[in-house]
């Protein structure tokens, strides 16, 4: 579903930019630069955090718990965890 939502969002942005008569190159360049900058920042931050043993263990456990909560929430939203009464 996320891929469908992303595609619809990209379609809406493309149509919007064409309707206001904006060249696609400027927004594409800005989006690319920002995405690249945040990816690089995330890689450097991850490397720095990974060097701290105590924080690394805490971050790993927290990330696992967050993923489990997201998974349970998705299952609950789709009715897979519904208890029949």
C-alpha positions in Angstrom: 0.0 0.0 0.0 2.8 2.4 0.7 4.2 2.0 -2.8 0.7 2.9 -4.2 0.5 5.9 -1.9 4.0 7.0 -3.0 3.1 6.7 -6.7 -0.2 8.6 -6.2 1.8 11.3 -4.4 4.4 11.5 -7.2 1.6 11.7 -9.8 -0.1 14.5 -7.9 3.1 16.5 -7.6 3.8 16.0 -11.3 0.4 17.2 -12.3 0.5 20.1 -9.9 3.9 21.3 -11.2 2.7 21.0 -14.8 -0.5 23.0 -14.0 1.5 25.9 -12.5 3.9 25.8 -15.4 7.1 25.1 -13.4 10.0 23.4 -15.1 10.5 19.9 -13.6 14.3 20.3 -13.4 14.5 22.7 -10.5 12.2 20.7 -8.1 13.9 17.5 -9.2 17.3 18.9 -8.4 16.2 20.3 -5.0 14.5 17.0 -4.0 17.6 15.0 -5.1 20.0 17.3 -3.2 17.9 17.2 0.0 17.5 13.4 -0.2 21.2 12.9 -0.8 22.1 15.3 2.0 19.8 13.5 4.5 21.0 10.1 3.4 24.7 11.2 3.9 23.8 12.7 7.3 22.0 9.6 8.4 25.0 7.4 7.4 27.4 9.5 9.4 25.1 9.8 12.4 24.6 6.0 12.3 28.3 5.4 12.2 28.9 7.7 15.1 26.1 6.2 17.2 27.2 2.7 16.3 30.6 3.4 17.9 29.0 4.0 21.3 28.5 0.4 22.6 25.9 1.2 25.3 23.9 3.5 23.0 24.2 1.1 20.2 22.6 -1.7 22.3 19.8 0.6 23.5 19.1 1.8 19.9 19.0 -1.7 18.6 16.5 -2.8 21.2 14.4 0.3 20.8 14.3 -0.2 17.0 13.2 -3.8 17.4 10.4 -2.8 19.8 9.2 0.0 17.5 9.1 -2.5 14.5 7.2 -5.0 16.6 4.7 -2.3 17.7 4.3 -1.2 14.0 3.7 -4.8 13.0 1.1 -5.5 15.7 -0.6 -2.2 14.8 -0.8 -3.2 11.1 -2.2 -6.6 12.0 -4.7 -5.0 14.3 -5.8 -2.5 11.6 -6.4 -5.3 9.2 -8.4 -7.3 11.7 -5.9 -10.2 12.0 -5.8 -9.8 15.8 -9.6 -9.5 16.3 -10.8 -11.7 19.1 -14.3 -13.2 18.2 -16.8 -12.9 21.0 
